[in-house]
C-alpha cells in the first residue's frame, strides 16, 4: 500500500527486488489513474540489513489514463517482523517527468510468512488435458465480462513461451514473453474464471516467469506469475453473476 499526503485514497504498491540490486515496482489506482511499472535500484543501508533504499529510475509500463503522471519515488524502508508476516515501511518522496516534486507519502508492504500450501484447485477440462497443478497467485472479482491483459518478461528476456487458458479453453497460444508489453482482450464468463499460464518451455533461466497487468471493471492489478512443467501459475477471476 502507498499513500500520498494530498490524496484521500490509497494506491496498490508492490516491489520485486532482484539479486543484482535492481528491481521493479508496480503501482495501481482505481480512481482516475491506472497501472504503472518502474525500474528501480536498491541497496541495503544501516546496520543489520533491516533497511533498504529504493530509487525508481525508469518507467517500464504506463497503463494510466490520459493526463495522469506517475511519480519517480525514492524511499528508505525499514523491515520488522510480526507474528504471521514481515512488514517493510517508510516515507517516500519523488518527482514527476518534468522534475516537479510530488506530494510525498508513506509506503507499507506486507509479506506473509510461509505457511502450509492450500490444495491445488481442480480446474475441470484443464486438469483432464494436463498433469500439471494449478497454483493460484491471487483472486480478484469484477462485474465485467472482459479484461485487458498485458503480458511481458519483467526480468531478463530468456525465451519464455506460454499458452494462456481461461479454465479449459486456450485463449492465447504460444506467446513469447519479451520486454514489449503485449496487450489482449480476454473474455470472461459468469462465475469462476481461472486465468492459467501454461509454460510451453522454461527458457534459458527457469522457471517460466511472466509479468501481467490486468485492467477491467474494478480491477487494476499487476502480478508476477511463475510456471514450470509441473505447475501452472494462475489468477482466479470471479465474475459477479
N, C-alpha and C positions, 0 to 999 in steps of 0.2 A: 504494500500500500504506500502511496505517496500523497502528501498533502501540499498545498500551496497557500501562502498566507492570504492572498487576495481572492481565493475561491472558496465557495461553501459546499464543495463536493470533493470526493477522493478519487484518485487515479489508481487503476491497477498497475502494479510495477513489479517486474521480475528481473533477476540478474542471472547470467550464465558466465562463470569465470573459468577460463582455461588455464592450463599449467604454464603457458608461456607468458603470463602476466598480461594477456589480452582477454577480451571477453565481449559480451554484448548485453544490452538491456532492452527491455520491451515495456512500453507504456501504452495504456489504453484508457479511453474515457468515453462514456456513452453520451454525454451531454455536449453536442456540438463539436466533437473532436474526431476521434477515430483511433487508429493504431499506429505506433511509430517504433522503429528499432534503431538503436545506436550502437556503433562500435565503441569500445572503451579500452582503456588501460587500467591496471590495478596493481597495487603493491601493498605489502604488509608494513604497518607503521607501529610505533610504540613498542612496548615490552610484552612478551608472552604470546605474540601472534593473535591478540584479541581485537585488533583494529585493522581495517583495510581502507586504503584510499582509492577512490574510483574517479576517473575523468573521462567523460564521454567526448569522443573526438570526431565522429563522422556519422551522418545519418545514412543508415543502410536501407531503410524501407519507410516510405511515407504513405500511410493509408488514411490520412486526415482529410477533412473537408476543406474546400477552398477557403483561403484566408486564415487558416489555422497554422500557427508556427510552434514547433517544439523547442523547448529549452535544451541547450547542451549543459548538462549538470556535472558538478563536482561535489564530492562529499567524503568525509571521514566517518566510517561506520564502525560501531563497537558491537562485538558479539557477546551474548550472555546466554546462559543455559537455564531453561525452565524444566519443569517436571517431564513434559512429554514433547518438548520442541526446543529448537535453537532460535534465538532472536538476533537479528542484525539491524541496528538502527542508528540514525544520526541526522543532523541538519544538512541541508544541501543549499547551494546557490548556483546560478548559471547565467548564460546569455542566450539570446536568440540569434538568428542568422546574421543580422547587421551589427552584432556586438552590443546591443542594448541589454542591460541587466534584466533578468527575470525577477519576478517576485519570488523570494526564497520559500523554503518549506521544510518538511521533515519526511524521512524515509523510514518505514518499519517493514521488515521482511521476516517471514516465519518459515522454518523448515522442520516438519515433523520428524521426530526420531524414528528410526526403523522399527517397524512392527511386523508381526506375522502377516504375510500377504493374504488377501482375501482370495477365495477360489475364483479361478478364471471363469468368466461367463461363457455359456454355450450359445453361440450365435448360429441359429438354425440356417442350414444351407452352406454357410462358410465353413463351419466345423465339419460338415459332411464331405466337403471337397478338399479339405486341408487338415493335416495333422498338427497344425500349429495352435498354440493357445493364444487367446486374445487378452491383452493387458491394457485395461482402460486407464488412461492417464488423468482424464478429467471428465466430469459430467456437467453438461450445460443444458439450459432449457430455452425454448423460443416458441412464439406463436406462429412464426413464419414457416413457409414451405420451401424456401430456397435459402442457400447460404453461399456467400462468396468465400472461396478458398484460395489463399495464396500459399505457394509451396516453394521452398528453396533450401539450399545447403548452407546452414549458418556457420559451419566450421570450415575446414579445408575441403575444397571440392575434390572428391575422390572417386567419382564414377558411380555413385549410388543410383539404383533404379528401383522404383516402387510401382505397384499397382494399387489403386485406391478402390476399396469396396464400400458400398453402403449396404450393410447387412450381407446378403449373399450375392449382390449384384456388383460386378466391376463397372465403375463409372469413369475411371481414368486408367488406361492400361500402359504399363511400362514407361513411366515418366522418369526421365533422368533429372535428378536434382542438381542444380547449378547455383551460382551466385545470383542469377537472374530470378526475380520474383515472378513466377508464372501464376496467372490468375484464372480461376474456373468458377462456373456456377454449378452448385451441387443441389440436385433435387432431394427433398425430404418428404417423408410420409408421416401421417399422424402416429403418435406412439414413439417407440424406441428406434433410433437410427444409430447403428454402430458404424462410425466412420473409421474404417480399418486400413492401415498402411502395411501392405504385404510386401516384404522385401523380395525382390527378384534376384538380388545379389547382395554381397556385403561390401562392395567397393574395395579400395586398397587399404582402408583403415576401418575395420569392423568396430561396432555394428553399423548397420544402415541407419543413418540419422537424417531426419527431415525437420526443418523448422516450418511451422504453418501459422498463418493468421486466418482467423475465422471472423467474418463480419456479417451480421444479419440482424433481424429484429431482436433487440435486447441482448445482443452478443457482440462484444469487441474483445477478442482474446488471441493471444499469441502463445503457442505451445511447442515444446520440443518433443518429438516422438522418436523412439528407438525401436528398431525391429531387427530380428535375425532370422535364421532358418528354422527356429523352433517357436518363436514368439512374435506376434504382430502387435505393434503399438496401435492404440485406438482412442477415439474420443466418442463418448456416448452423448448424442444429441436427442433430448426429449422434446418432441413437438406436442404442444398442448392441444388436446382434442376438444 
